[in-house]
Structures are given as structure tokens and as C-alpha cells.
Amino acid sequence: MAGFVKKCPCLRPPTEEIHVLDYRHNSLSDLPTEVFNLERTLEELYVDNNQLRDLPRELFYCHGLHKLSLSDNEITSIPAAIGSLINLDDLDISKNGIIDLPDNIKACKHLKTLEASINPLGKIPDGITQLLNLRELYLNDTFLDYLPGNFGRLSKLKILEIRENHLKTLPKSFSRLVELERLDIGNNALTELPEAIGGLVSLLELWCDQNKIEKISSAMGNLKQLIFMDASKNRLETLPSAIEGCSSLADLYLTCNNIKSLPDSIGQLVNLTTLKVDDNMIINLPASIGNLSALSELNISTNDLVEIPSTIGLLRNLRTIYADENYLEVIPPEIGSCNGITVLSLRSNKLKYIPDEIGRIPHLRVLNLSDNQLKHLPFSIVKLKELQALWLTENQTRPLVQLQSDKDPLTGRKILTCYLFPQSSEKNEESPNDNSSFHASMWEEERLKRQQIHFALGEEDDVDGKLTRCPTPYPKEMKEKMRHMKNLATLQQISVSGHENRGFEKDDKKDKDSNMSDLSREASVRTSGSVSDSAVKSTENHSSRKSLCLTYYYSA
């Protein structure tokens, strides 16, 4: 019989197969006990955006955890027990106050993603460089001064972000990161991109903006798969000619550097679609720029350019050109061959005329010609049927102004003009209000030139004016007092006669002597420093008329 005895299923607690718990944005200061009850089944735990300060030891009994997200809390330390989470492959401890990671983290051998950004770490813990299966490492804004020499051990890394730190150089072992696809070392203190960068043969994205880089190693030519590079806001004076080796490069940002010229080899970047070299010191562009057949956006603003090479006409895929704030005097007529352009901005140059070929750009929508030295526009502008904005001055109230046809007095050709022509360049003109160029002796001459009302400084003789009485509203308390008296008289069946009202006015007049005297003073006329007798009599007549008006009002 004993073999047939079984436990009743109704007495067995039901097994809950919960694999994911999400406690994000719950203002928690402690982990719920429910977490510890699911230590055998729990695989993912999210407790981001809470007020956790400590991690209980019971948490690390959840050996089945694959993802643990603790971002944006108040945690200051990670217990050594983290090493017991041997199945962990994704750990997010970003946006906390963690100053160190325990060496035991190296026991998390399956860890593939570690997000530890925005923590005051100060250095990379030794345990991290032993996580040989790591694929993604995020250490942005962690107060790093250097990378350890053995950092190259993380050879399986595909994404490395160490932005906003204090790095001045990269270790030689960096070249061993042969599987790295995205590298962000922006906003550090690097002075060069060393040869080690040439070992990153799988690199697709390189962010090295906002550093102090003065030189890029020629080893960069080994980055055959590089698609995107941002080296803006550095101190570069030139690019290595070896950049032609980056044959897959599609986006190149070199904004805000000290570049004076671009190498001819840049024309070999046949896959380049975006080139930004604005805010540099470039004097001329190489003719080889015409070989960038895939280029769609070109920004060469704020340089020292005096001309644009005619080979620009070969860029048939070009969509936008920004060439503002240069010293351009002419635009090559070959620009008309770039029939795909939609935005052409030539603001703040020294252009004196625009070629007729501008009318051969059928899809042009925005044309900015403000702050130049133009006297008119070519008549071919009328062919731009898709034009939506034509800027001729920065103070323009509407994107399009009405143009009138005219004839050029010199050539007899048909042109377009409007009230905004001729332009006067404001680049080198001194402001008329500039105090540094103004002398006190020029005041009278300058004052007469200004278009405003001036008053003579001499005194004029006083002229007797005509008195005009303005109606003065009666005080509210007087109206109330009169209404009260009338009601009282009605109740006592007293007839309110005009004589009684005049008597009341005389009594009340004592309370208003000061007001009436003010009115008399305002009504008087001052002539040659004295008051005439006729003016006084006129004032007295006005006062008496005012008294009669008050009496009539009360009697009514």
C-alpha cells in the first residue's frame, strides 16, 4: 500500500514561470521581495530610474539572470558577489555614483554588454580587461585619464564608447581590436590619432570630434571599411594624403579646424556623399573635387575661398551647397550642370554677378545671395519654376520678392532687378554708430544728416492762449451724499426747493474750497510773469458757473 501513497496535488504550491520583472520608474528605495522568490526562474530584471542605494546579497542568488539593468539610481558600489551571476550577458549600471567595480566581475565570463557610463570611476578596473567575450563597452563620462596597456585583450569588442573623458593618448595594444566597428573617443584631450588606429581594419564609424588633434596618422589609410568619420572641432591643419585608402567613406565631417588645403587624393573617395569642411582656413579647393561623383552635400562656408573650381560642374548628384562667408567674387558657369541642386547658399561673399547658367538648375528651391555686391540678377532666374525662397538681404520679410525686368545699360542684355539692388556689402563697412570712428566736432554735421525730427534750441516768446474748460467728474461721495439727503427729505415729507439746495451747496462748498482753488489756479493764464485782471475775472466766472451747475444737479 505504501507504494500507492502520493502527495495531493492540491497541497503543492503552483509554480510561477516568471522570467522578466520590470520595476522602472517606481521610486523604489529597496528591491521588492518578489525578486528573491523568483531566483530560479528570473532572467531579466529592470529597476532603472529609482532610488536604490544598496544591492542586497539575495539578488546575487538569481543565478539565471541574463540581463540586469540598474541605470539611474543612487548606487555607489557593486558587491563582490556580482561574480556569482555567471550567466549574465548584459549589465547596465550607468548614471549612478559608482567609484569602482570589484575584481570579481571577471567571473561573469559570458558578459557581452557592459554599460557603465556617467559614473566617477576614474580608471578602468582590472576585472573589465579580463572579460574576453565583451562585445560592447560604454564608458562615457567616467573621468578616465588613460586606458590600461592590456586594453587590447578585449579583442572581440565591436562597439567602444569612451566619450567625454580626459584621455590624452591611446595604448599601442589598441591595434588589436580588429573586430571593432564603432569607436567614439570624442570630447577628450587627444592630440593625435596614432598609428594604432590603423589596426582597426573592421571599423565602420569613427567619432573623434572635440579633441585637440593636430595630426592624423597615415595609417588611417588602412581603414578600408570606414563609412563615417567626424573629426570636427580639433586643431587639424591638413589631412594625410593616405585618406584615399578609406575608399568606403561616405560622410566626412571636418568642421571647425585649421585646415588650409585639402589633398588632391580626396578625389579618390568616390563613395563620399557628405563633405563638411566649414569654419576652416581653406584658400582653394582641389580640382579633384569634381571626381566625387556621389557627393550630395557640400559645406565650405566660413573659409578664405576666392573661387570654386569649374570641376564642380561634374557633381551631378549634388543637392545642397553652402559656401557662405567666403571671398568669392564669381561663381563658375559650370554650376548650371549640377541640375540636382535644391539649396544654393552664397551669403556674405563679394559676388558682383551671377552667371546666366543658374537658370539651368530646374529643381533649385532656395537661393541665398544676401550680403554681396550684386547690381542685378540674370534674367534666366525666371526659369526656376520650383524656387521657393530668394534671399537678397538678411532683413527680408518674405522669402520671395517681386522682380522687374530691365536692361543692363552696359551690355544691353535683359536682367532682373528690384528695390534691393544694388547691394552693398556690409562685411567691411564700419557702422555709422561706431564710437571709435566718431569725433565730437562732427556732431552737428552728423545730426543734420539723420532722418529724424530736430528742435531749435532758441526760446520762443510766450503767446496768450485761450482758456478752455475741461469737464471735471464729480466726486463719487458727493453723489452718494445727495442721494442720501433726497431720500431723507422724502421720508420726512419735506419739499426740496431750489433755495434749500443752494443753501446745501453753500455749506458743502466749505469742504471743497481746496479743490475749487486748484481748479482756479489751473484755469489762470500767466503772461510775462504776472496774472492779468481779465484772466482772474474769467476764472471767477468759471468757478461761479461750476457752483451753479452743482446746485442745478442737486436740485434735479
C-alpha positions, 0 to 999 in steps of 0.5 A: 500500500505504501507504494500507492501513497502520493502527495495531493496535488492540491497541497503543492504550491503552483509554480510561477514561470516568471522570467522578466520583472520590470520595476522602472520608474517606481521610486523604489528605495529597496528591491521588492521581495518578489525578486528573491522568490523568483531566483530560479526562474528570473532572467531579466530584471529592470529597476532603472530610474529609482532610488536604490542605494544598496544591492542586497546579497539575495539578488546575487542568488538569481543565478539565471539572470541574463540581463540586469539593468540598474541605470539611474539610481543612487548606487555607489558600489557593486558587491563582490558577489556580482561574480556569482551571476555567471550567466549574465550577458548584459549589465547596465549600471550607468548614471549612478555614483559608482567609484569602482567595480570589484575584481570579481566581475571577471567571473561573469565570463559570458558578459557581452554588454557592459554599460557603465557610463556617467559614473566617477570611476576614474580608471578602468578596473582590472576585472573589465580587461579580463572579460574576453567575450565583451562585445560592447563597452560604454564608458562615457563620462567616467573621468578616465585619464588613460586606458590600461596597456592590456586594453587590447585583450578585449579583442572581440569588442565591436562597439567602444564608447569612451566619450567625454573623458580626459584621455590624452593618448591611446595604448599601442595594444589598441591595434588589436581590436580588429573586430571593432566597428564603432569607436567614439573617443570624442570630447577628450584631450587627444592630440593625435590619432596614432598609428594604432588606429590603423589596426582597426581594419573592421571599423565602420564609424569613427567619432573623434570630434572635440579633441585637440588633434593636430595630426592624423596618422597615415595609417588611417589609410588602412581603414578600408571599411570606414563609412563615417568619420567626424573629426570636427572641432580639433586643431587639424591643419591638413589631412594625410594624403593616405585618406584615399585608402578609406575608399568606403567613406561616405560622410566626412565631417571636418568642421571647425579646424585649421585646415588650409588645403585639402589633398588632391587624393580626396578625389579618390573617395568616390563613395563620399556623399557628405563633405563638411569642411566649414569654419576652416582656413581653406584658400582653394579647393582641389580640382579633384573635387569634381571626381566625387561623383556621389557627393550630395552635400557640400559645406565650405562656408566660413573659409578664405575661398576666392573661387570654386573650381569649374570641376564642380560642374561634374557633381551631378548628384549634388543637392545642397551647397553652402559656401557662405562667408567666403571671398568669392567674387564669381561663381563658375558657369559650370554650376548650371550642370549640377541640375540636382541642386535644391539649396544654393547658399552664397551669403556674405561673399563679394559676388558682383554677378551671377552667371546666366547658367543658374537658370539651368538648375530646374529643381533649385528651391532656395537661393541665398545671395544676401550680403554681396555686391550684386547690381542685378540678377540674370534674367534666366532666374525666371526659369526656376519654376520650383524656387521657393525662397530668394534671399537678397538681404538678411532683413527680408520679410518674405522669402520671395520678392517681386522682380522687374525686368530691365536692361543692363545699360552696359551690355544691353542684355535683359536682367532682373532687378528690384528695390534691393539692388544694388547691394552693398556689402556690409562685411567691411563697412564700419557702422555709422554708430561706431564710437571709435570712428566718431569725433565730437566736432562732427556732431552737428554735421552728423545730426543734420544728416539723420532722418529724424525730427530736430528742435531749435534750441532758441526760446520762443516768446510766450503767446496768450492762449485761450482758456478752455474748460475741461469737464471735471467728474464729480466726486463719487461721495458727493453723489452718494451724499445727495442721494442720501439727503433726497431720500431723507427729505422724502421720508420726512415729507419735506419739499426740496426747493431750489433755495434749500439746495443752494443753501446745501451747496453753500455749506458743502462748498466749505469742504471743497474750497481746496479743490475749487482753488486748484481748479482756479489756479489751473484755469489762470493764464500767466503772461510775462510773469504776472496774472492779468485782471481779465484772466482772474475775472474769467476764472471767477466766472468759471468757478461761479458757473461750476457752483451753479451747475452743482446746485442745478444737479442737486436740485434735479 
